[in-house]
Amino acid sequence: MLITINTQDRRPIYQQIADGIRTLIASGQIAEGQSLPPVRQLAADLGVNLNTVAAAYRDLQDEGLIVVRHGARAVVASRDGARPADGEIRRPLRSVLARMVLSKMPRTEILNVVTDELDALLHGSGS
């Protein structure tokens, strides 16, 4: 599983891990029903505390993206059309867009970045 931790990133490490797994699921690199690495293994692979990985898995489980059973591996949940509330989707998007606007990025460049990222997700290449 290709997840990278960026120590310069302001997001907590558990959030970087959760975001990385979300991206892998959204891009189809991890399929529904596929097992994720055990917490200990992923923590060792990334060089982080196992509680950090456990926190990421809890967030993903709370969102309904994975199912975690004690004594068994975490598995990517079925996405049977359940969709988060519109506000849950728009809030983080608005935050990122606001940062882009505040950095004085031109509208066309913002749209290009959004389009490129969406294409990467939909075509499974990730970024």
N, C-alpha and C positions, 0 to 999 in steps of 0.2 A: 504494500500500500504506500503510495507516494504522497507523503505529507511532509511539509517543511515547516520548521519553527524559525521565526525571524525575531531575534532578540531586540531589534530596533523597532519592532511593531508595538504600538501602544496597547493593542488588545492583549488580555491575559492569555497565557499559553493554552489553557483549556479551551478558550474560545477559538484560538487559531486551529486547534485540533478539530473541534466540532465543525468549524467552517470548512476545513479541508475535507472532512468526511462528507459534509453536505454537498460540496462541489463534486466529489467523486460519485456520489449517488445521483445527483442531478445530471451529470454528464454520461451516466450509464456505465462508468468504469467499475462500479460496484452495483450488482444487480439485486433486484428484490429476491429475498430468500437467501442471499449469500451471507456467510458468516464473516464477521469482523475479527481481527486478531484479538486474542485474550488481552485484557487490560495490562497484565504484567509484560507480555511480549511487546505490545506497542510502546509501553513506557520505556522498556529497555532499548528498543529500536530508536526511539526519539531522544533518549537520554534525559527523560523527565521523571518526576515522581509518579508513582502509580495512582495516587489520589487525583492528580491532574487529569490523567486519562479517564479515570472513573467519573470525574465531574463532567468531562466532555460527553461521555456516553450517557450520563443522566440527562443532560440538556437535550441530546438527540432523542432519548426515550420520551422525555416530556413533550417533545414536538411530534411524537408519533412516527419518527423516521426509522427508529430501530426498536427492537424488542430485546430486552435483557432478562434472562432467567438465571437465577442463582445456580451455580454449578454447571451452567451451559454457556456456550458462546453467545455473544450479541449477534443478532441477525437483522438484516435490512428488512423493514416492514413492508407489507404490500401497500402500494399506493392506489387504493381502490376509488379514486376520485375525490377523497377527502381533501378539502382545500382550506388553508388557514383563512381567517377573517381578513378582509381587505386591508384594514388598518395595520394588522400584523405584518403584512407584506410591504405596505407603503412607508411605514415609519423608518426602517433601516435604509430603504432606497432613497427617501427624501434626505436623510442625513448624509449619505454619500454624495448625492447630487448637490446638496448645499455646500459641501467641502469643495467640490469641483468648481462651483460658481464663485465661491469666495477666493479660490486660487486664480480667479480671472481666466479660467479656461473658456475658450469660445464655445458657443452653443454647438456648432458643427463638430467640434472635437469631442465634446461630451457625448453627442449622439453617436459618433463613430466608436468611441470607447464602449458605450453600452451595447451597440450592435455587435462589435467584435467579441465581447464577453458572452453575449447571448448565443452567438454562432458557435463559440468554443464549447459552451455547455451543451447545446443541442447536437453538436457533431462529435461529442465525446473526447475532444482533445484537451480540455482543461486549459488553464494558463499558468 
